[in-house]
């Protein structure tokens, strides 16, 4: 649950919703495709997604999208 908030944006109302729309499908697809061959691979992918988001967009996806829309 924390992962969805961090990815979406912790200080926003929409952040956890947007984060869940990203995390849940990725999780299910990875589990379906790779879980038989690599047990626990979805946890590694969670970690990679979290590191990329924190490095590229530390405030979350929603805040980044709002900034992009305001600049246009």
N, C-alpha and C positions, 0 to 999 in steps of 0.2 A: 504494500500500500504506500509505503514511503517512496518507492521508486517512481510510481506514477505522479506523485506530487512534485518530486524533484525534476523530472523530465518536463512536465507541463508548466510548472512555475509555482513555487510554494506560496508566494504572496498574493495569489489571484484566486478568484472563485472558479474560473474556467480551467485553471491549470491541471488539477487532478482529473477532470473529465477528458481533456485532450491527451494527457499522459496515459490514461487507461485505454483510449482508442488506439494508441501506439503500442503499448506494452502487451496487452492481451492478445491481439492478433499475431504479433511477432512470436510470443511465447507458444501459442497453439500451433503455429506453422512449424516452428523449430522442433517442438515435441513430436509432431506428426512425422516430419521428414527425417529427423536425426536421432531420436531418443533410443531406438533399437541398437544403433551402432555406437553411440556415444552417450552413456548414461550421465546425466547432469549437465549436458551441453547448454541447456537453456540458462543455467546460472552463469555460465561464462559469458554468454551473449548479453545477459542483463548487465554484467559488469562492464563489458565493452561499451554498450549503449550509454550507461551511466557516466563512464569516463569521458566519452566523446561529448556528451551534452554538457557536462560540468566544465570541460575545457573550452568548448566553442561558445556555448550559451549558458553561462553560470546562473543567469536569472530565470532560465526556463524558456520553453518554446513560445508560450503565450506572450510574454513580454517582448520577445524578439519580433514576433509577428506584429504586435501593436506598434513598435517603433518603426518597422518597415512601412506600415500603412500610414502613419503620421507623416513620414518623410515624403510621401507621394502626394 
